[in-house]
Amino acid sequence: MKTFLILQLRPETDASDDEFAAILAKGGLTEGDVHRIRLDQGDPPEALDPADYAGTIVGGGPGCVSDPAETKSPLDARMEAACFRLLARAVADDLPFLGCCYGIGILAHHLGGTVSKARYGEPVGTSPCALTPEGAADPLLAGLPARFDAFVGHKEAVQALPPGCVHLVESGPCPFQMIRHGRNVYATQFHPEADADGFETRIRIYRDYGYFPPETAQDLVAMCRAADVTAPEGILRNFVQRYG
C-alpha cells in the first residue's frame, strides 16, 4: 500500500499531535502508513507530488482563508500557499484528497467559490447533518446514517456550491458540510476525525481565539461529552479503504 500524505496547519503542538493521532485512529492507519508534514515547521519540498501517495488528508487550523492578505501572519500565509500548491495538483489530476474543515475553504476558494464570514459560521459544538441524495450514493459516505451529528467550530464557511462540485452533506446552520469535486477530491466543513476527547483538547487550546466566550469553555466541554458523535469517522475509514 502506498502511504497517505497528512498535511497539518496547527502551530500548537498539543492540538497538532491530538489531531494526527485521531486521523490515524479513525482512519485505521499506523504511523508507518503515512507521511506527516506539519506545515508550521517548514514548507514541503517543491518536488513533493500528491500523485506519489495513496491520498492526501488536510487537517484543520485556526487560520481563515477569507481573511484579507494584509491581516494574515507570515506563518498563516506560508502554510496557506503550500496547501494551495498541493491542492492545485490534486484537483487538476483528480487525485484522492480529503480536506477537513480548513480544507473545504481552500478547495472552494481554489475553484472560484465564495468563502466568507458573512453567513453559516458555527460555534463550537455539534451540527445536525443530513446526506443529500448525491451523498447517499457516494462511496465515502457508505454506511453512514441519513442523519448524524458532527463536531464543528468555524468562523468562515462556503457561501454557495463551488463550480463543478457535488453537494454531499447539508445542515440547517451551515448548508455546505461536505462537497466533492470530480470523482476523488472531497472536503468537509465538520471534523470527521473529532471525538469528545479531541474537542475538549481544542477547546482548552483555542479558548482565547475568538471561537467562543472563554468563560463558556467548561459548558462546551460538557456539551461535547454528552453528544453522540460517532458517524463522521466513517468518512476517514472509507477514504483509507477506498484509496489505500
C-alpha positions as CSV (number, residue, x, y, z in Angstrom):
1,M,0.0,0.0,0.0
2,K,1.3,3.5,-0.9
3,T,1.5,5.8,2.1
4,F,-1.0,8.6,2.7
5,L,0.1,12.2,3.0
6,I,-1.2,14.1,6.0
7,L,-0.8,17.9,6.0
8,Q,-1.4,19.8,9.2
9,L,-1.8,23.5,9.9
10,R,-1.9,23.7,13.6
11,P,1.1,25.5,15.1
12,E,0.1,24.4,18.6
13,T,1.9,21.0,19.2
14,D,-0.8,19.6,21.5
15,A,-3.5,20.3,19.0
16,S,-1.5,19.0,16.1
17,D,-0.5,15.8,17.8
18,D,-4.0,15.1,19.0
19,E,-5.4,15.7,15.5
20,F,-2.7,13.4,14.0
21,A,-3.5,10.6,16.5
22,A,-7.2,11.0,15.7
23,I,-6.7,10.8,12.0
24,L,-4.7,7.6,12.4
25,A,-7.2,6.0,14.8
26,K,-10.3,6.9,12.9
27,G,-8.7,6.0,9.5
28,G,-7.3,2.7,10.7
29,L,-3.8,3.9,9.9
30,T,-0.4,3.5,11.6
31,E,2.4,5.9,11.6
32,G,4.1,3.7,9.1
33,D,1.2,4.1,6.7
34,V,1.6,7.9,6.5
35,H,3.9,10.8,5.7
36,R,3.1,13.5,8.2
37,I,4.0,17.1,7.4
38,R,3.5,19.9,9.9
39,L,3.4,23.0,7.7
40,D,4.1,25.2,10.6
41,Q,7.6,23.7,10.7
42,G,8.5,24.4,7.2
43,D,7.4,24.2,3.5
44,P,7.1,20.8,1.9
45,P,9.8,20.1,-0.8
46,E,9.0,21.5,-4.2
47,A,9.3,18.0,-5.6
48,L,6.6,16.7,-3.2
49,D,3.9,15.3,-5.5
50,P,0.4,14.2,-4.2
51,A,0.4,11.6,-7.1
52,D,3.1,9.7,-5.2
53,Y,0.7,9.0,-2.3
54,A,-2.4,6.9,-1.9
55,G,-4.3,10.1,-0.9
56,T,-3.9,13.4,0.8
57,I,-5.6,14.4,4.1
58,V,-5.6,18.0,5.2
59,G,-6.4,18.8,8.8
60,G,-7.9,21.9,10.3
61,G,-6.3,25.0,11.8
62,P,-7.0,28.4,13.3
63,G,-6.4,30.4,10.1
64,C,-9.2,31.6,7.8
65,V,-8.9,31.6,4.0
66,S,-11.2,34.6,3.7
67,D,-9.1,36.9,5.9
68,P,-7.5,39.8,4.0
69,A,-3.9,39.0,3.0
70,E,-2.6,42.0,4.9
71,T,-4.0,40.7,8.1
72,K,-2.6,37.2,7.9
73,S,0.5,36.3,9.8
74,P,3.6,35.3,7.7
75,L,3.1,31.8,9.1
76,D,-0.5,31.5,8.1
77,A,0.2,32.9,4.6
78,R,3.0,30.5,4.1
79,M,1.0,27.4,5.2
80,E,-1.9,28.5,3.1
81,A,0.2,28.9,0.0
82,A,1.7,25.4,0.5
83,C,-1.8,24.0,0.7
84,F,-3.0,25.7,-2.4
85,R,0.1,24.5,-4.4
86,L,-0.6,20.8,-3.5
87,L,-4.4,21.1,-3.8
88,A,-4.0,22.5,-7.3
89,R,-2.3,19.3,-8.4
90,A,-4.9,17.1,-6.7
91,V,-7.7,19.0,-8.4
92,A,-6.1,19.1,-11.8
93,D,-5.5,15.4,-11.9
94,D,-8.4,14.3,-9.7
95,L,-6.2,12.7,-7.1
96,P,-7.6,11.4,-3.8
97,F,-7.9,14.3,-1.4
98,L,-9.8,14.9,1.8
99,G,-9.8,18.3,3.4
100,C,-11.2,18.6,6.9
101,C,-12.8,22.0,8.0
102,Y,-10.0,24.3,6.7
103,G,-9.8,22.0,3.7
104,I,-13.3,23.0,2.4
105,G,-12.3,26.6,2.5
106,I,-9.1,26.1,0.4
107,L,-11.0,23.9,-2.1
108,A,-13.9,26.2,-2.6
109,H,-11.6,29.2,-2.9
110,H,-9.3,27.4,-5.4
111,L,-12.4,26.6,-7.5
112,G,-13.6,30.2,-7.6
113,G,-16.3,29.8,-4.9
114,T,-17.1,32.3,-2.2
115,V,-15.7,31.6,1.3
116,S,-16.6,34.3,3.9
117,K,-17.8,35.1,7.4
118,A,-21.0,36.6,6.1
119,R,-23.2,33.5,6.8
120,Y,-23.0,30.0,8.1
121,G,-20.3,30.2,10.7
122,E,-20.9,27.7,13.5
123,P,-19.9,27.9,17.2
124,V,-18.0,25.1,18.8
125,G,-20.3,22.2,19.3
126,T,-22.4,19.8,17.2
127,S,-24.2,20.4,14.0
128,P,-27.1,18.2,12.8
129,C,-26.1,16.9,9.3
130,A,-28.0,15.1,6.6
131,L,-27.0,13.3,3.5
132,T,-28.2,14.7,0.2
133,P,-29.4,12.3,-2.5
134,E,-26.0,12.5,-4.1
135,G,-24.3,11.9,-0.7
136,A,-26.4,8.8,-0.1
137,A,-24.9,7.3,-3.3
138,D,-21.3,8.4,-2.7
139,P,-18.8,5.7,-1.6
140,L,-17.2,7.9,1.0
141,L,-20.5,8.0,2.9
142,A,-21.3,4.3,2.6
143,G,-22.5,3.0,5.9
144,L,-23.3,6.4,7.4
145,P,-26.9,7.1,8.6
146,A,-29.0,9.5,6.6
147,R,-28.8,12.0,9.6
148,F,-26.0,12.3,12.1
149,D,-24.3,14.9,14.4
150,A,-20.8,16.1,13.7
151,F,-18.4,18.3,15.6
152,V,-17.9,21.8,14.2
153,G,-16.3,25.1,15.1
154,H,-15.6,27.6,12.3
155,K,-15.8,31.4,11.7
156,E,-16.0,31.2,7.9
157,A,-17.9,29.0,5.5
158,V,-18.6,28.2,1.9
159,Q,-21.5,30.5,0.8
160,A,-22.6,28.7,-2.3
161,L,-21.7,25.4,-4.0
162,P,-18.4,26.0,-5.9
163,P,-18.3,25.4,-9.6
164,G,-18.0,21.8,-10.6
165,C,-18.8,20.4,-7.2
166,V,-21.4,18.0,-5.9
167,H,-23.2,18.7,-2.6
168,L,-23.0,15.6,-0.4
169,V,-23.9,16.6,3.2
170,E,-26.0,19.6,4.4
171,S,-27.2,21.1,7.6
172,G,-29.6,23.9,8.6
173,P,-27.0,26.1,10.3
174,C,-24.4,25.6,7.5
175,P,-25.7,24.2,4.2
176,F,-22.4,23.0,2.7
177,Q,-21.0,20.5,5.2
178,M,-19.4,18.2,2.6
179,I,-18.7,18.5,-1.1
180,R,-16.9,16.6,-3.9
181,H,-15.1,17.8,-7.0
182,G,-14.5,15.3,-9.8
183,R,-14.6,11.8,-8.5
184,N,-11.9,11.9,-5.8
185,V,-11.5,15.3,-4.3
186,Y,-13.5,15.8,-1.1
187,A,-13.8,18.3,1.7
188,T,-15.9,18.6,4.8
189,Q,-16.8,21.6,7.0
190,F,-17.2,19.4,10.1
191,H,-14.3,17.4,11.6
192,P,-14.6,13.7,10.7
193,E,-11.7,12.9,13.0
194,A,-13.0,14.6,16.1
195,D,-14.4,13.0,19.2
196,A,-15.3,14.4,22.6
197,D,-11.7,14.0,23.9
198,G,-10.3,15.7,20.9
199,F,-12.7,18.6,21.1
200,E,-12.0,19.1,24.8
201,T,-8.3,19.4,23.9
202,R,-9.2,22.0,21.2
203,I,-11.5,23.9,23.5
204,R,-8.7,24.2,26.0
205,I,-6.1,25.3,23.4
206,Y,-8.3,27.7,21.4
207,R,-10.4,29.2,24.2
208,D,-8.9,32.7,23.5
209,Y,-9.0,32.5,19.7
210,G,-12.5,34.0,19.3
211,Y,-14.4,30.8,18.6
212,F,-16.5,31.2,21.8
213,P,-16.6,33.3,25.0
214,P,-13.7,31.9,27.2
215,E,-15.9,31.6,30.2
216,T,-18.2,29.1,28.5
217,A,-15.3,26.6,27.9
218,Q,-16.4,24.1,30.6
219,D,-20.0,24.2,29.4
220,L,-18.8,23.4,25.9
221,V,-16.8,20.5,27.2
222,A,-19.8,19.1,29.0
223,M,-22.0,19.5,25.8
224,C,-19.4,17.7,23.7
225,R,-19.1,14.9,26.2
226,A,-22.9,14.5,26.2
227,A,-23.1,14.4,22.4
228,D,-23.4,11.2,20.3
229,V,-20.9,11.8,17.6
230,T,-19.5,8.6,16.0
231,A,-20.8,8.5,12.4
232,P,-18.4,11.1,10.8
233,E,-15.3,9.0,11.5
234,G,-16.7,6.5,8.9
235,I,-15.7,9.0,6.2
236,L,-12.0,8.7,7.1
237,R,-12.2,4.9,7.3
238,N,-13.9,4.8,3.9
239,F,-11.3,7.2,2.4
240,V,-8.5,4.9,3.5
241,Q,-10.2,1.7,2.5
242,R,-11.1,3.1,-0.9
243,Y,-7.7,4.5,-1.9
244,G,-5.3,2.6,0.2
